[in-house]
C-alpha cells in the first residue's frame, strides 16, 4: 500500500484551519483536534479529496508510475529482442498491481 497524501499537505491544511496535534492512526487516515474541541476527529474525507485534487500525486505515487512506464518500455524491448512474450506478461502484472495501488480507497 502506498500513501496517497503527503503529511506536509495535511499539516499545512491543519495550520490554515486551526486544527491541532495532527496524528496518523493508520495509512491515509489522519486525525486532529478541530478548533475549540477536546476530542480528536478524523480529517474529513472531502477535505482530503480536495487536497489531493489540488496537490496531485505524492512522491511515492510518482515513483511507482515512472517505474511502471520504464518497466513497460524494458519489457517491450526485451520481447522484441528475445522473441518471447513473457516480459510483456510480467510488465502487465506489475502495471496491474501499480494501478490498483494508485486507486484511492473510500474512507
Steps between C-alpha positions, in 0.01 A plus 500: 500500500616849428434836657263711292544813712825665605502581871627851414178566303282400794712696748469812284121461482480452877708811559282707266174378658596498869514122549773388742701192599476311172572127520469207262290215639584273206600554140301784338286546813576833667362632830533838668327726751257742330491859627352516850457123539640268765468177297689427180300441184597353165589750233185509282513288185386785278791709629748221423359466148521878451864503616578206269337674202699816572840341567500203260711192551734438791867417442426133567220495241723670244775245564260208447360658183845564352615149587191355326574700186869408499417135571263496205761650266758245614245219458414608145867514403567164666205344321629621163858389557421168671198422278318390814177649643583432867655843573175662385299267722714593801473871414122465476485336843722769654291776340177343625632504856625857458168629369315324781725668755446841341123472556372708790315298763163626616522591865 
